[in-house]
Amino acid sequence: MRRKKMRSQPAGAAAVVIIGGGFGGLAALNALAGTGISVTLVDRNVYSTFQPLLYQVATAGLTSSDVAYPLWAAARKAGARFRKGELAGIDEAAASVLLADGGKLRYDYLILATGVAAAFFGVPGAAEHSMSLYTRKDAVRLRDRLMTELEQRSTRQSGGDLAITVVGGGATGVELAGTLAELRNIALPASFPEVDPSAVHVRLIEQGDALIAPFQPGLREYARQQLIDRGVEVRLGAAIKEVSAGRVLLGDGTSLRSDVTVWAAGVTGPADAGPALPRGRGGRYAVGQDLRVEGQDRIFAVGDVAVQGDDPVAQLAQPAIQEGRHAAGQIRRLMAGQPTIPFRYHDKGTMATIGHRSAVVQLPRGIRLRGTLAWLVWLALHLVTLLGNRNRLSALVNLSWRYLTWSRGGGLIIGDEESPPAQQPAR
């Protein structure tokens, strides 16, 4: 069988370097395919992570490979190159990016799409004593921690109740809390019969006065009530003052036991060690209307890592995708001697799932869905937008198996390694 060869890039072609293989970076990569531009995609991992389904990995419903797609395959399909590496700095005078391994890549245009990290907002102990859910490794670690806690209680290695606290009432927090409650209610009696489900407590804490704030009030209340019906303790208007080993302290002085604390309360921009570029709200790179970093002619920033003025778009997949495509389009305009045009976000709606057959969907023109229909829409969209046919099929099989067999002891995936997908790059 002949292997597909990567299309050669013309010598002397304009060079575009894309840092980050997430939604924004891949959108820019695909938008530049077939243009004759020499594109290099750089990422610290050899895979791209489908973040909207990380909570399913964390609750043992999907394997980590279900949500990972090899970046060398994405680059090959776009006629680009892939370089594994981590951004260490930018040499603006030499128009080069500096990598942590000592490598250097020249660029004519640079797109920063590195993503962000968990924001702990200065809460003492939060970084040290809570777990995040932003990367594939985060999800695997959380899953293994949860399974270990349950195994210890099933073998009497650890006594007492198990208290799980999820901090943050956005989509990630709601989805995780709802699935944890279902794991306890449905899967636990069959998978860990020695553990009393009533001894496993799931708590969701949100500082604001409502869950999933971007949604319409009726959908917010629906999500809250659905969580309560599943046995989740929902605390609104509760600020976190401190996190310690085995405990969460609220702003009003209430101390809550927490064996596992998951921080899903927001994200922040690149670390201070990153490029010395202008920062805006949340430590993200400040960009102008055309998504070029302020004060820069050839450097763009897209997705979670970028913020435009005081009116940032939501840090979700669809804005990142649209920004990635827009940045690629502006590079093509600049190369053609044309002026750039402002970025305009086209809201295609947003959605969140609470659990099996329960979700909320908010679409333009006042379309609102909730319940089973919304859940089916959510499921279909996420399966379609997964990268790779293998991932789509595997995720469909694993999720179907989970919902069909949870009550009979099936549907829990354990022991999945953190290693990248096993596919090999084409030669």
N, C-alpha and C positions, 0 to 999 in steps of 0.2 A: 504494500500500500504506500503510495507516494505521500510524503508529508507536505503540507502547505507551506510555501516559503513566504517569509515576510517581505513585503514590497520594499524595494530599495528606495532610499531617500536621496534626492539629487544633491550632488556635491555643491556646496556654496549656498544651499537653500537657507532661508531665514530660520533661525533656531528659536523654538518655543520650549521652555521648560515648565512643566506642571508639577508642583510639589503637593502631593496628596492624592490618593486614589479612592476617595469617597465619592459621594453623589456629585458634588461640584466638579471635582477633578475629572471624573469619568465623562461627565457631560461636556466639558471643554474638550477633552481628548476626542470624543466622537464627532464634535462639531468641526474639528480641524482635519478630520480624516479626508483624504483625497484632495487636499488643497495644494499639495506640493511643498508644504511647510515641514521642516524637520522638527519632529516633536519627541521629547523625552519625558516620560512619566517617572517620577521619583516617589517612593514611599518607604517607610521604615519596615513595613511588612511586605511579603510577597503576595498578599491577598487583600481584597476589598471586603469590608464587612457590611452586611445588610443590617444596620442598627435597629430598625423597627421591630425585628423579631428576636432581639437579644434576650428579652425576658422569657421567651419560650425555651431558649438554651438554659437560662438560669434556673428554670423550674423543671428541667429534665424532659421537655417535650420535643426538642429538636437537638440534633447533634451540632457541634460547633462548625462542622464542615457544611452543614445545610445553609448557613448564613455567610459563607466565605466563598469568594470567587478569585481564581488566580489572576493577578494583574498582568503577568506576562501574556496571558491569553487575550486580555482586553487590549493590551498595547499592540499585539500582533494583528488582531482584527482591524485595528485602526491604522495599520501601517506605521506604527510608532516604535520607539524603543522603551524598554523598561529598565530602570536602574534602582536596585535596592539601596536605600540610604536614608539618613536622617539629616534634615536641614540644620546646619550649625550657624550659618551667617550668610550675608550677602555682600559681595564686593561690588559696590555700585560703580566705582571708577573703571573696573575691568569688566563690568557687566557679566559677573559670574556668581553662581551660588556655591557656597562652601558646604561640604558634607562632613558629618562627624567622623567618618573614616579617613578624612584627608583628601577626598576627591574634590574635583572642581569641575563645574559644568558652565560653559559659556551660554549666554542667552541674548537674543534680540528682544524677546518679550518673556516675561515671567508671570505665571499665575500661581498665587498662593492659595491652596485649598487644603490646608493641613488639619482642619478640624480643631477641636478644643478639648478641654479637660473639665473634670468636675469642679464646681465652684463651692467652696466651703464657707465663704462669706465671713471668714475670721472666727468661726465658732471653735472654741478650744476643744481639742481632742477629736474633732470630726474627721480630719484626714487620717489620724492614727487608728481610730477605733470604729470606723464605718467602712462599708464596702461600696464601690461604685458599680455602675452598669453602663459603661460607655464603650468598652472594647470587647472583643471576642474573649480575650483572656479574663476580663472582669466577669463575664457571664459564666465561664467554666469554673472560676474560683468560687463564685457565689453558689453555683449548683453543688459543687463538691462540699462546700461548707454546710449547706442545708442537709445534704444526704448524710454527712458525718454526724451532725447533731441528731438526726432521726435514728441512725444506726446505733449510736451510743445509748439512746434511751430505750431502744428495742432490746438491747442486750444488757440493760441495767448498768452500763458503764457510767452513765450520767443520770442522776435522778432529777425529779422536779419537772415543772412545766417548761415549755419552750416558747419564749417570747420573741417575735420577729417584728421589728419596727421599720417601716418604710417612710423616709422623710421626703416630702415633696408630692403635691397633689396634681402634678401635670400628667400628661398622657402616660409617661413611663411609670410613674408611681401608681397610678390607677390600674394600669394593665398588670403590673407586677403583683400588687396587693390582691386583685381579683383572682389571679391565677394561683397564687399561694393559698388563698382560701379554698379554691376548688381542689387543689392538691390535698389539702387537709380533709375536706369533706368527702371526697370521692375516692382518691387513690390511697390515702393513708390506711383505712381499715383493711384493705387487701394486701398492700405492699408491706406495711409495718403493723400487723395486727396487735403486737404487744404495746403499741403506743396509743394511749387514749386520745382521740381527736380533740376532746374538750380541753386537753392539757396543752394544745398548740394554739397560741394566740397570735393573730395577725393584726397589726395596728398601722394606720396610715395617718401621718401628721402633716398638716398644711398650715403655713403661716397666714395665708390669706383667708378670706371669708367664704371661698367656694373652691371646689375642685375644677380641674380642666378649664381654667379661666377664659381661654379664647372662645369657648362654646357659648351658645345661647342659654339663658338661665334655665329653661325647661330641661335641656339636655344635661346641664350640670347637676340639677337635682335628681334626674333619673340615674345618673352615674352614682351619686352618693347613696341613693336608696338601694340600688342594686348591690353595692358593696356591703351595706348594712345587712341586707337580706342574706348575703353569703357568710355573714358572721365576722366581717371586718369592723374593728373599732375605728371609727373615723373621728379625728379631732381637728376641727377648723379653728382658725384664729390662734394657733398655738406656735409660738416661736421657740426655737431650740437655743438654749443658753449654753449647754455643754454636753459633750459626748464622752463617756468614759467606758472602760472595759466592763460590759455587762449592764450599762445603765445610760439613760438619756435624761437630762435635766431640762425642764421647760422654763420659759421665761417667767412664769408665775410662781416658780419654786417647786413645782411638782416633779418628783423624781420617779421615773418609770424604769422597771427592769427591762432589759433588752439583751437577749443572748446574741442576736444577729441584727445589726443595724445597717440598713441599705440607704445610701445617700443618693436621692434622685431629685434634688432641689434646685438644679440649674447647672450651667456650665460657664466657663470663663475662657478668656483668650489665651494665646500662646504664652509660654513661660517667659520670664524676664530675660532668659538667656538667648532668646530668639533674636531675629533681625531687629535692629534699632530703627523701626518705622513708627510713624504716628499711630497712637492708640486712641480708641474712643471708648464708648460705653462697654463695660464688662471686660476691659483689657483686649478687645478685638481691634484689628487693624482698621483705622479710619479711612474710608474710601469716599470718592466723589460720586457724582451722579452716574458717571459711566463705569464705575467700579474700579477705576485706577486709584491706588493708594495715594492719599494726599501728598502733594509735592513730588510725585513720581510720574514720569511719562510712559514708562515701559513695564511697570509692575502693577499687576491687578491682584485683588483678593476677593474670594468668593466663598459662599456658604457660611457656616458657623463662625469662621475666623474673621469675617468682615462685618462692618457696621457702617451704615450711611446716616450721618447726622444724628438727630434725636428721634428718628422714626424708623427704627430697624424692623426688618421683616422677621417673621418667626424663624427660629432655628429648627427648621424641619427639612425633609428631603426635597419637597417641591421647590421652595425658594432657592435651595442650593443648586438644583438642576437648572433652573431658569437662569441663575446668575452665571453658572459655568458656560452655558451656551452664549449668553450675552457677552461675556468677556472674550470668548473665542471670536465672536462676530466683530467686536471692536478691534481686535488685532488685525483681522482681515481688512477692515476699513482703513486702519492706519497704514497698513502696507500698501493699500491702493491710493494713498494720499487723500483720503476722505476724512472729514471730521467725525468724532465719535458721537453717539446718541445716548441719552439718559436711559438708565434701566427702569423698567416699569414692571412691577410684579403682577402677574395675572393669577388671582386667587382661584384655584381649582377645587377648593374645599379642604376639609380636614376631618379626621376620624380617629376614634379610639375604641378599643374593646375592653369590656369589663370582665368577660369570661365567656364560657360556652353559650352560644346563642344570645349574647347580649353585647351590644355595641352602640355607639352614637356616631352619626355621620352628619356633617354640616356642609352643604353644598351651596354654590352661588344661587341667586334668585330665590332665596328663602326656602330652599328644599332642606328638610330636616327628617332624618330617619333614626329610629332607635329599635332595639329588640332584635329579633331573629333576622329580619331583612337587612338591617344595618350590619349585623355580624357576617352575613353571607357576602355583602358588598365588600366589607373589610377584608375577609378571607380571600376573595377572588382577586382584589387589587394587589394584595401583598404577594400572592403567588405569582401573578403576572409580572410584577416588577422585580422579582428576584432575578439575579443574573445567572444565566446558564440553565439549559433544559434539565441537566442532572439535578441541580439544586431545586428546581420547581417540582420535579417528580418526587424527589426524596422528601422534601418538606410536606408535600401533599400526603404521601404515604405515612410519614411519622405523625403528622397532626391528626389524620384520620384514625390511625392506630391508637393514639392517645385518647381521643374522645370515645372510641368504641370499646376500649379495654381497661380504662382506668379502674373501674369498679371491680375488675377481676384480677387485679394485680399487674396488669400490663401498662404500657405507655410511659414508663419511667426509664429514661436513658441515662445510664451511669457509666463512668469509666471512659468517657470520650476524651481523647487526648487533646492537648492544646496545639499540636503540630499543624502546619498549614495543609491545605488540600493536597491530595496525593498525585494530582495530575502533573505531568511533566511538560515542560515547554517544547514546542515544535522545533525541530532542527532545520 
